[in-house]
Amino acid sequence: MKNNWPIKKLAEIGTIFNGNSINEDVKRKKYLNKNGGLSFIATKDIDQELHSIDYDNGVRIPFGEKGFKVAHKGSVLICAEGGNAGKKMAQTTQDVYFGNKLFALETNNLADPKFVFYWYLTPMFAESYKAKMRGLIGGVSMNNFKNLLIPLPPLSEQKRIVKLLDEIFKKTARAQENTKKNLQNSNGLFESYLQKIFLSSGKGWTKKMLGEVLKLEYGKPLPKSKRKADGKYPVYGANGEKDRSDDFYCDKYSFIVGRKGSAGELNLTKKKFWPLDVTYFITFDNKKYDLKFLYNLFTILNLPRLAKGIKPGINRNDVYSIEVDLPTLKEQVNIVRKIDALAVNTKILEDNYEQKLANLGEFKKSILKMAFINSL
């Protein structure tokens, strides 16, 4: 910290308190989709990256309801326990009721609340917070939180720093938002290309039911005694590779369709593999159909919509009854070549956008470091 800044405990700069829990049944019956009152904010309603709050989450508590604490406009909220402890934080722009897994800090005349919020964002605060976490779930007690430290310059200096950080972060947020849109657009372009190919049949394409084209074969259980981390062959569950084994059940390239659990999820396989009993794997006539063509076709079918039951699963007869248009094998191969080329270019574009987002994140960290340690 800057040498001339005094160090204070969080308890010295304001009032710290946590919120209230609501039974889910009570929440649904009494407070869901009601008009009036104040929004009830839980950890899930705070965006970890944007540090924004979803006030329109559908849960509202009547004004003055007994047993609920109010975090007033300008309060700084931070998650106190669980996987988001010390990661989800935001400053309120209106009065709210809030959950018991959040700490609220309402500052006194020593501290600007936005200055405190920016301190929460620093790596220095994150390290001190993490050092105080305890328990299997992971969390910080109220007493330990109150004893966390903050460097506190005069209020006029706090406001100067806040104003500069607001201006910088506003521009950074705009850049992040534009980059995210570009990333979404790149994904959308690839998906729309697939839709265009498979939903706009060309000359010579023939209509088929999927049951005429391929079979969905049941996977098979594999004893734990036959699973080993360094096994030669992948063992696939409904959502991808789950283990390895020196045994294999299939010796031809295929793709997995999640049958139960991650129902409808797709995964291309290696040549030799073991599909578990929560999966289907496809077999087909490779003299008529191309594997990657069929795989790409399946990606646009939205198979999860077919899942049924208490533990949702997909009945293969529902898949077999889907009608599709198919070109000749030669054209399938040509289409796959184009799709692969576009996928490579899309991946390069996505990697560039992901790197830009990462760079913007690091830029924010460096600016915060300058604000609290060096000079800004």
HELIX and SHEET records of a PDB file:
HELIX    1   1 LEU A   10  GLU A   12  5                                   3    
HELIX    2   2 GLU A   24  VAL A   26  1                                   3    
HELIX    3   3 LYS A   27  TYR A   31  3                                   5    
HELIX    4   4 THR A   43  ASP A   45  5                                   3    
HELIX    5   5 PRO A  113  TYR A  120  1                                   8    
HELIX    6   6 PRO A  123  ALA A  131  1                                   9    
HELIX    7   7 MET A  142  LYS A  146  1                                   5    
HELIX    8   8 LEU A  155  LEU A  199  1                                  45    
HELIX    9   9 LEU A  210  VAL A  213  1                                   4    
HELIX   10  10 LYS A  224  LYS A  226  5                                   3    
HELIX   11  11 LEU A  291  THR A  299  1                                   9    
HELIX   12  12 LEU A  303  LEU A  306  5                                   4    
HELIX   13  13 ARG A  316  TYR A  320  1                                   5    
HELIX   14  14 LEU A  329  PHE A  372  1                                  44    
SHEET    1   A 2 ILE A   7  LYS A   9  0                                        
SHEET    2   A 2 LEU A 149  PRO A 151 -1                                        
SHEET    1   B 4 GLY A  14  ASN A  18  0                                        
SHEET    2   B 4 LEU A 102  THR A 107 -1                                        
SHEET    3   B 4 VAL A  76  CYS A  79 -1                                        
SHEET    4   B 4 MET A  89  GLN A  91 -1                                        
SHEET    1   C 4 ARG A  60  ILE A  61  0                                        
SHEET    2   C 4 LEU A  38  ILE A  41 -1                                        
SHEET    3   C 4 VAL A  96  PHE A  98  1                                        
SHEET    4   C 4 VAL A  70  ALA A  71 -1                                        
SHEET    1   D 2 THR A 206  MET A 209  0                                        
SHEET    2   D 2 GLU A 323  LEU A 326 -1                                        
SHEET    1   E 4 LEU A 214  TYR A 218  0                                        
SHEET    2   E 4 THR A 279  PHE A 284 -1                                        
SHEET    3   E 4 PHE A 255  GLY A 258 -1                                        
SHEET    4   E 4 LEU A 266  LEU A 268 -1                                        
SHEET    1   F 3 GLY A 240  SER A 245  0                                        
SHEET    2   F 3 TYR A 233  GLY A 237 -1                                        
SHEET    3   F 3 TRP A 274  PRO A 275  1                                        
END                                                                             
